[in-house]
């Protein structure tokens, strides 16, 4: 396992900025301690684990994440976040099909590429999407060359996929929904994408 971990670190450098685990049960710490020997000191230094005492972890999150980008559940002011039903399936605080959702079809063997011109560093791109019956590939590229959110086939027909990206540099960010691997199946895609300017830019805007 150590050799495998060393191989991975040598060939797939990690790009983690920070990771916070909150409301972690006791068993999580036990399991994480088993994984620790496989991680570098650099990576371990970016991971913080907290229990159910939100007075400890909420200030940490708010220190590193602007409140407008942090869901209310975690001490922020962003109302768009998921809770869980009594059946264990996630549901949005908004309606199951908010009016902002757009619907389209991604034909077999094709992709849907959505381009966003970002003018301010630290702008946040947020996305939520789901399909009716099948998975779909998803990735984000910067200026058509650099992958800033790695490609993954997402089982968003089982539960909606939600995520965000901090845009470190101005430029063109391309969100790609991929169905090129499918030969016969058309995917029905529902998506909602939002961009939020960094808080310093919002504060500098004149009030109307």
VENPETA-V367573 format. One record per backbone hydrogen bond with DSSP energy under -0.5 kcal/mol. CO is the residue of the C=O (numbers start at 0). NH is the residue of the N-H. Records with the same first field share a line. If there is no record, write none. Layout:
CO=NH ; NH
//
This chain:
0=4
1=5
2=6
3=7
4=8
5=9
6=10
7=11
18=47
19=21
20=49
24=27 ; 28
25=29
26=30
27=31
28=32
29=33
30=34
31=35
32=36
34=37
35=38
39=43
40=44
42=45
43=46
45=18
47=20
49=23
50=22
51=53
52=55 ; 56
53=57
55=59
56=60
57=61
58=62
59=63
60=63 ; 64
65=68
66=69 ; 76 ; 77
69=77
70=73 ; 75
71=74
76=78
77=71
78=80
80=92
82=90
84=87
88=84
90=82
94=97
97=100
101=190
103=188
104=106
105=186
106=109
109=178
110=112
111=113 ; 176
112=114
113=174
115=117 ; 172
116=118
117=170
119=122
122=166
123=125 ; 195
124=164
125=193
126=162
127=191
128=160
129=189
135=153
136=177
137=151
138=175
139=147 ; 148
140=142 ; 173
141=144 ; 145
145=141 ; 147
148=139
151=137 ; 153
153=135 ; 155
154=157 ; 158
160=128
162=126
164=124 ; 166
165=167
166=121 ; 122
170=117 ; 172
171=142
172=115 ; 174
173=140 ; 175
174=113 ; 176
175=138 ; 177
176=111 ; 178
177=136
178=108 ; 181
181=108
183=185
186=105 ; 188
187=131
188=103
189=129
190=101
191=127
193=125
195=123
197=200 ; 201
198=202
199=203
200=204
201=204
//
